[in-house]
């Protein structure tokens, strides 16, 4: 069912919910739209039965495939993540209705400020370790492959591209080559851990939204997380230490380079969304913010040093 999130009327949402057996209720239900979600519409549904039950319904939008989101893989990976206890249980999925239903997590959604709070770094590292130790995910995630796919789409469709973007392709390629010298085993990663995908229930952190989940280098998870929430280099180094249980300059360098690669790659996500999405959001500014930070890091004296550190012999 193709649709755009902001075009769905309340009646449309009700019709979608009624089409999914697990969302029907003889005793009524309360439906509440939840803010956020740039590739889906999030709806909180509370059923009238006792004991009361609440779920989160994710209604996908029509640009998912263009953005390399595989909804079947998202479902499978959500199930695997739930087995670890770090993600909410999956209630049901309707491919025909474009709906994924998971248990509602009562808690406070993180902001970048929360991620940057040093007191939360051990909790974030522990949540990542728990997910990464769980069942393998369906498919792999590779930012270098994804960037090439996004760039092809942007070029073929004539979407806007930041000035100088193509000039940095050689430097971006050098990151991939350096990281490949000492490639590490992949683990099941979220790959899109922006702050809003972390929920604090008061005792532990939950991860939600597994659209881009796949097996990947754990240093990408840490570097991308740091990039999304603006961790300082010293905070990222501490996150790496907490995650691995030791300080290691090469691992920190890997995470920093993956963070830079994610900024450069996700910039094109913003370009694509700027060209196709009808969601009321400034995707171009979102992408340019990442791009400008990537440009600064490519030009930094640290860049060559980081390449050397990840590719040097033991």
BATOR-338334 format. One record per residue (C-alpha): x, y, z; residue number from 1; residue in three letters. Coordinates in Angstrom, 1 decimal, always signed. Layout:
N
((X, Y, Z), NUM, 'ala');
...
***
This chain:
314
((+0.0, +0.0, +0.0), 1, 'unk');
((+1.8, +3.1, -1.2), 2, 'unk');
((+1.2, +6.3, +0.8), 3, 'unk');
((+3.0, +9.3, +2.2), 4, 'unk');
((+2.8, +9.8, +6.0), 5, 'unk');
((+1.6, +13.4, +6.0), 6, 'unk');
((-1.1, +12.6, +3.4), 7, 'unk');
((-2.8, +10.0, +5.6), 8, 'unk');
((-6.1, +11.2, +7.2), 9, 'unk');
((-7.4, +9.8, +10.4), 10, 'unk');
((-9.9, +7.8, +8.4), 11, 'unk');
((-7.1, +6.3, +6.3), 12, 'unk');
((-5.2, +5.3, +9.4), 13, 'unk');
((-8.3, +3.6, +10.9), 14, 'unk');
((-8.8, +1.7, +7.6), 15, 'unk');
((-5.2, +0.5, +7.6), 16, 'unk');
((-5.5, -0.6, +11.2), 17, 'unk');
((-8.8, -2.4, +10.5), 18, 'unk');
((-7.0, -4.3, +7.7), 19, 'unk');
((-4.6, -5.9, +10.2), 20, 'unk');
((-6.2, -8.7, +12.3), 21, 'unk');
((-4.0, -8.2, +15.4), 22, 'unk');
((-5.1, -4.5, +15.5), 23, 'unk');
((-8.9, -5.2, +15.6), 24, 'unk');
((-10.7, -5.0, +19.0), 25, 'unk');
((-14.3, -5.7, +19.9), 26, 'unk');
((-14.0, -3.4, +23.0), 27, 'unk');
((-12.6, -0.5, +21.1), 28, 'unk');
((-9.2, +1.1, +20.9), 29, 'unk');
((-7.6, +4.5, +21.2), 30, 'unk');
((-5.4, +5.7, +18.4), 31, 'unk');
((-2.8, +8.4, +18.8), 32, 'unk');
((-0.3, +9.6, +16.2), 33, 'unk');
((+3.2, +9.8, +17.5), 34, 'unk');
((+5.6, +12.6, +16.3), 35, 'unk');
((+8.7, +11.6, +14.5), 36, 'unk');
((+9.4, +9.0, +11.8), 37, 'unk');
((+10.6, +10.3, +8.4), 38, 'unk');
((+10.0, +7.1, +6.5), 39, 'unk');
((+6.9, +5.9, +8.3), 40, 'unk');
((+3.9, +7.0, +10.3), 41, 'unk');
((+4.0, +6.0, +14.0), 42, 'unk');
((+0.7, +5.3, +15.8), 43, 'unk');
((+0.1, +4.3, +19.4), 44, 'unk');
((-2.8, +2.0, +19.8), 45, 'unk');
((-4.3, +1.2, +23.2), 46, 'unk');
((-6.9, -1.6, +23.3), 47, 'unk');
((-10.0, -1.5, +25.5), 48, 'unk');
((-9.6, -5.0, +26.8), 49, 'unk');
((-8.5, -5.8, +30.3), 50, 'unk');
((-5.7, -6.0, +31.1), 51, 'unk');
((-5.0, -2.9, +28.9), 52, 'unk');
((-2.5, -3.4, +26.1), 53, 'unk');
((-0.7, -0.8, +24.1), 54, 'unk');
((+1.3, -1.3, +20.9), 55, 'unk');
((+3.3, +0.8, +18.5), 56, 'unk');
((+2.2, +0.6, +14.8), 57, 'unk');
((+4.7, +1.6, +12.2), 58, 'unk');
((+3.0, +2.4, +8.8), 59, 'unk');
((+5.5, +2.5, +6.0), 60, 'unk');
((+5.6, +5.1, +3.3), 61, 'unk');
((+6.1, +4.8, -0.4), 62, 'unk');
((+9.8, +6.0, -0.5), 63, 'unk');
((+11.1, +3.0, +1.6), 64, 'unk');
((+12.5, +1.0, -1.3), 65, 'unk');
((+14.2, +4.0, -2.8), 66, 'unk');
((+16.0, +4.5, +0.5), 67, 'unk');
((+17.2, +0.9, +0.6), 68, 'unk');
((+14.7, -0.1, +3.3), 69, 'unk');
((+13.7, -3.8, +3.1), 70, 'unk');
((+10.6, -4.2, +5.2), 71, 'unk');
((+10.7, -8.0, +5.2), 72, 'unk');
((+14.3, -7.8, +6.6), 73, 'unk');
((+13.2, -5.1, +9.1), 74, 'unk');
((+10.6, -7.5, +10.4), 75, 'unk');
((+13.0, -10.4, +10.7), 76, 'unk');
((+15.7, -8.3, +12.3), 77, 'unk');
((+13.1, -6.8, +14.8), 78, 'unk');
((+12.3, -10.3, +15.8), 79, 'unk');
((+15.9, -11.2, +16.3), 80, 'unk');
((+16.6, -8.0, +18.3), 81, 'unk');
((+13.6, -8.7, +20.5), 82, 'unk');
((+15.2, -12.0, +21.5), 83, 'unk');
((+18.1, -10.1, +23.1), 84, 'unk');
((+15.7, -8.1, +25.3), 85, 'unk');
((+17.0, -4.8, +24.0), 86, 'unk');
((+14.1, -4.3, +21.6), 87, 'unk');
((+10.4, -4.5, +22.1), 88, 'unk');
((+8.6, -7.7, +21.2), 89, 'unk');
((+7.1, -7.9, +17.7), 90, 'unk');
((+3.3, -8.5, +17.8), 91, 'unk');
((+2.6, -8.9, +14.1), 92, 'unk');
((+3.3, -7.7, +10.6), 93, 'unk');
((+1.1, -7.2, +7.6), 94, 'unk');
((+3.1, -6.8, +4.4), 95, 'unk');
((-0.1, -6.0, +2.4), 96, 'unk');
((-0.9, -3.1, +4.7), 97, 'unk');
((+2.7, -2.0, +5.1), 98, 'unk');
((+2.4, -2.4, +8.9), 99, 'unk');
((+4.7, -3.6, +11.6), 100, 'unk');
((+3.4, -3.8, +15.2), 101, 'unk');
((+5.6, -4.0, +18.3), 102, 'unk');
((+4.9, -3.7, +22.0), 103, 'unk');
((+4.8, -0.1, +23.3), 104, 'unk');
((+7.8, +0.8, +25.5), 105, 'unk');
((+6.8, +3.2, +28.3), 106, 'unk');
((+9.7, +5.5, +28.9), 107, 'unk');
((+11.5, +8.7, +27.8), 108, 'unk');
((+12.9, +9.1, +24.3), 109, 'unk');
((+16.5, +10.1, +24.3), 110, 'unk');
((+17.7, +13.4, +22.8), 111, 'unk');
((+21.3, +14.0, +21.6), 112, 'unk');
((+21.9, +15.8, +24.9), 113, 'unk');
((+21.1, +12.5, +26.7), 114, 'unk');
((+23.5, +10.6, +24.5), 115, 'unk');
((+26.2, +13.2, +25.2), 116, 'unk');
((+25.7, +12.8, +29.0), 117, 'unk');
((+28.7, +10.9, +30.2), 118, 'unk');
((+26.6, +9.1, +32.8), 119, 'unk');
((+24.7, +7.4, +29.9), 120, 'unk');
((+27.7, +6.2, +28.0), 121, 'unk');
((+28.0, +2.9, +30.0), 122, 'unk');
((+24.3, +2.2, +29.5), 123, 'unk');
((+24.6, +2.8, +25.8), 124, 'unk');
((+27.6, +0.6, +25.4), 125, 'unk');
((+25.9, -2.2, +27.4), 126, 'unk');
((+22.8, -2.0, +25.2), 127, 'unk');
((+25.0, -2.2, +22.0), 128, 'unk');
((+26.9, -5.2, +23.4), 129, 'unk');
((+23.7, -6.9, +24.2), 130, 'unk');
((+22.3, -6.5, +20.7), 131, 'unk');
((+25.6, -7.4, +19.1), 132, 'unk');
((+25.8, -10.6, +21.0), 133, 'unk');
((+22.4, -11.7, +19.8), 134, 'unk');
((+21.2, -13.7, +16.7), 135, 'unk');
((+22.6, -12.8, +13.4), 136, 'unk');
((+20.5, -10.4, +11.3), 137, 'unk');
((+19.1, -10.9, +7.8), 138, 'unk');
((+21.6, -9.3, +5.4), 139, 'unk');
((+24.6, -7.1, +5.9), 140, 'unk');
((+24.9, -3.3, +6.1), 141, 'unk');
((+27.8, -1.6, +4.3), 142, 'unk');
((+27.8, +2.1, +4.2), 143, 'unk');
((+30.3, +2.1, +1.2), 144, 'unk');
((+27.9, +0.1, -0.9), 145, 'unk');
((+24.9, +2.1, +0.3), 146, 'unk');
((+26.6, +5.4, -0.6), 147, 'unk');
((+27.2, +4.1, -4.1), 148, 'unk');
((+23.6, +3.1, -4.5), 149, 'unk');
((+22.4, +6.5, -3.2), 150, 'unk');
((+24.8, +8.4, -5.4), 151, 'unk');
((+23.5, +6.5, -8.4), 152, 'unk');
((+19.9, +7.4, -7.6), 153, 'unk');
((+20.8, +11.1, -6.9), 154, 'unk');
((+22.7, +11.3, -10.2), 155, 'unk');
((+20.1, +9.5, -12.4), 156, 'unk');
((+17.2, +11.5, -11.0), 157, 'unk');
((+18.9, +14.8, -11.0), 158, 'unk');
((+18.5, +15.4, -7.3), 159, 'unk');
((+20.5, +18.2, -5.6), 160, 'unk');
((+24.0, +17.4, -4.6), 161, 'unk');
((+26.1, +19.5, -2.2), 162, 'unk');
((+28.8, +21.6, -3.8), 163, 'unk');
((+32.1, +19.7, -3.8), 164, 'unk');
((+30.6, +16.3, -2.9), 165, 'unk');
((+32.1, +14.4, -5.8), 166, 'unk');
((+35.5, +15.9, -5.1), 167, 'unk');
((+35.6, +14.0, -1.8), 168, 'unk');
((+34.9, +10.5, -3.4), 169, 'unk');
((+38.7, +9.6, -3.4), 170, 'unk');
((+39.1, +10.4, +0.3), 171, 'unk');
((+35.9, +8.5, +1.1), 172, 'unk');
((+37.3, +5.5, -0.9), 173, 'unk');
((+40.5, +5.7, +1.1), 174, 'unk');
((+38.5, +5.2, +4.3), 175, 'unk');
((+37.1, +2.0, +2.9), 176, 'unk');
((+40.5, +0.7, +1.9), 177, 'unk');
((+42.1, +1.5, +5.2), 178, 'unk');
((+39.3, -0.2, +7.2), 179, 'unk');
((+39.6, -3.3, +5.0), 180, 'unk');
((+43.2, -3.9, +6.0), 181, 'unk');
((+42.2, -5.3, +9.4), 182, 'unk');
((+38.6, -6.1, +8.8), 183, 'unk');
((+36.8, -7.4, +11.9), 184, 'unk');
((+34.0, -10.0, +12.2), 185, 'unk');
((+30.6, -8.5, +11.8), 186, 'unk');
((+27.8, -8.6, +14.4), 187, 'unk');
((+24.1, -7.7, +14.3), 188, 'unk');
((+24.0, -3.9, +14.3), 189, 'unk');
((+21.2, -1.4, +14.4), 190, 'unk');
((+23.2, +1.0, +12.1), 191, 'unk');
((+20.9, +4.0, +12.7), 192, 'unk');
((+21.2, +4.7, +16.4), 193, 'unk');
((+20.3, +8.3, +16.5), 194, 'unk');
((+19.2, +9.4, +19.9), 195, 'unk');
((+15.5, +9.2, +19.2), 196, 'unk');
((+15.9, +5.4, +18.6), 197, 'unk');
((+16.8, +5.0, +22.3), 198, 'unk');
((+14.2, +4.8, +25.0), 199, 'unk');
((+14.9, +4.9, +28.7), 200, 'unk');
((+12.3, +3.1, +30.8), 201, 'unk');
((+14.0, +4.1, +34.0), 202, 'unk');
((+16.0, +1.0, +34.5), 203, 'unk');
((+17.4, +0.1, +31.0), 204, 'unk');
((+17.7, +1.4, +27.5), 205, 'unk');
((+15.6, +0.0, +24.6), 206, 'unk');
((+16.5, +0.3, +20.9), 207, 'unk');
((+13.7, +0.8, +18.4), 208, 'unk');
((+13.4, +1.2, +14.6), 209, 'unk');
((+15.4, -1.5, +12.8), 210, 'unk');
((+14.9, -0.3, +9.3), 211, 'unk');
((+18.6, -0.3, +8.5), 212, 'unk');
((+19.6, -3.2, +10.8), 213, 'unk');
((+22.1, -5.7, +9.4), 214, 'unk');
((+25.4, -7.4, +10.2), 215, 'unk');
((+28.2, -4.9, +10.4), 216, 'unk');
((+31.5, -3.9, +12.0), 217, 'unk');
((+30.6, -2.9, +15.6), 218, 'unk');
((+32.9, +0.1, +15.2), 219, 'unk');
((+30.4, +1.5, +12.7), 220, 'unk');
((+27.6, +1.3, +15.3), 221, 'unk');
((+29.7, +3.3, +17.7), 222, 'unk');
((+31.0, +5.8, +15.2), 223, 'unk');
((+27.6, +6.4, +13.6), 224, 'unk');
((+26.0, +6.8, +17.0), 225, 'unk');
((+28.7, +9.4, +17.9), 226, 'unk');
((+28.2, +11.2, +14.6), 227, 'unk');
((+24.4, +11.3, +15.0), 228, 'unk');
((+24.5, +12.8, +18.5), 229, 'unk');
((+27.6, +14.9, +18.3), 230, 'unk');
((+29.9, +13.1, +20.8), 231, 'unk');
((+33.3, +14.6, +21.2), 232, 'unk');
((+36.3, +12.6, +20.1), 233, 'unk');
((+37.1, +11.9, +23.8), 234, 'unk');
((+33.6, +10.8, +24.5), 235, 'unk');
((+33.7, +8.4, +21.5), 236, 'unk');
((+37.0, +7.1, +22.8), 237, 'unk');
((+35.4, +6.4, +26.2), 238, 'unk');
((+32.4, +4.7, +24.5), 239, 'unk');
((+34.8, +2.5, +22.6), 240, 'unk');
((+36.6, +1.7, +25.9), 241, 'unk');
((+33.3, +0.9, +27.6), 242, 'unk');
((+32.1, -1.3, +24.8), 243, 'unk');
((+35.3, -3.3, +24.3), 244, 'unk');
((+36.4, -3.2, +28.0), 245, 'unk');
((+39.8, -1.8, +27.1), 246, 'unk');
((+41.4, +1.3, +25.5), 247, 'unk');
((+42.6, +0.7, +21.9), 248, 'unk');
((+43.7, +3.5, +19.6), 249, 'unk');
((+43.1, +1.4, +16.5), 250, 'unk');
((+39.5, +0.7, +17.5), 251, 'unk');
((+38.9, +4.4, +18.3), 252, 'unk');
((+40.3, +5.3, +14.9), 253, 'unk');
((+38.0, +2.7, +13.2), 254, 'unk');
((+35.0, +4.2, +15.0), 255, 'unk');
((+36.0, +7.8, +14.1), 256, 'unk');
((+36.5, +6.9, +10.4), 257, 'unk');
((+33.2, +5.0, +10.3), 258, 'unk');
((+31.5, +8.0, +11.8), 259, 'unk');
((+33.0, +10.2, +9.1), 260, 'unk');
((+31.9, +7.7, +6.4), 261, 'unk');
((+28.4, +7.8, +7.8), 262, 'unk');
((+28.2, +11.6, +7.7), 263, 'unk');
((+29.3, +11.5, +4.0), 264, 'unk');
((+27.0, +8.6, +3.1), 265, 'unk');
((+23.8, +9.7, +4.9), 266, 'unk');
((+24.2, +13.1, +3.3), 267, 'unk');
((+22.8, +11.5, +0.1), 268, 'unk');
((+19.8, +10.1, +2.1), 269, 'unk');
((+18.9, +13.7, +2.7), 270, 'unk');
((+19.4, +14.6, -1.0), 271, 'unk');
((+17.0, +11.8, -2.0), 272, 'unk');
((+14.4, +12.7, +0.6), 273, 'unk');
((+14.7, +16.3, -0.4), 274, 'unk');
((+13.8, +15.3, -3.9), 275, 'unk');
((+10.9, +12.9, -3.2), 276, 'unk');
((+9.5, +13.2, +0.2), 277, 'unk');
((+6.3, +15.1, +1.0), 278, 'unk');
((+6.9, +15.0, +4.7), 279, 'unk');
((+7.1, +18.5, +6.3), 280, 'unk');
((+10.8, +18.4, +7.1), 281, 'unk');
((+13.8, +20.2, +5.8), 282, 'unk');
((+15.8, +17.2, +4.5), 283, 'unk');
((+18.3, +19.4, +2.6), 284, 'unk');
((+19.4, +21.3, +5.7), 285, 'unk');
((+19.5, +18.0, +7.6), 286, 'unk');
((+21.9, +16.5, +5.0), 287, 'unk');
((+24.0, +19.7, +4.6), 288, 'unk');
((+24.6, +19.7, +8.4), 289, 'unk');
((+26.1, +16.2, +8.1), 290, 'unk');
((+28.0, +17.1, +4.9), 291, 'unk');
((+29.6, +20.3, +6.4), 292, 'unk');
((+30.9, +18.3, +9.4), 293, 'unk');
((+32.2, +15.6, +7.0), 294, 'unk');
((+34.1, +18.3, +4.9), 295, 'unk');
((+35.7, +19.6, +8.1), 296, 'unk');
((+36.8, +16.1, +9.1), 297, 'unk');
((+38.2, +15.2, +5.7), 298, 'unk');
((+40.3, +18.5, +5.9), 299, 'unk');
((+41.4, +17.9, +9.5), 300, 'unk');
((+45.1, +17.0, +10.2), 301, 'unk');
((+43.7, +13.9, +12.1), 302, 'unk');
((+42.4, +12.4, +8.9), 303, 'unk');
((+45.7, +11.0, +7.6), 304, 'unk');
((+46.7, +9.9, +11.1), 305, 'unk');
((+43.4, +7.9, +11.5), 306, 'unk');
((+44.0, +6.2, +8.1), 307, 'unk');
((+47.4, +5.2, +9.2), 308, 'unk');
((+46.3, +3.9, +12.6), 309, 'unk');
((+43.6, +1.6, +11.3), 310, 'unk');
((+45.8, +0.2, +8.5), 311, 'unk');
((+49.1, -0.1, +10.4), 312, 'unk');
((+50.5, -3.5, +11.5), 313, 'unk');
((+50.1, -4.8, +15.0), 314, 'unk');
***
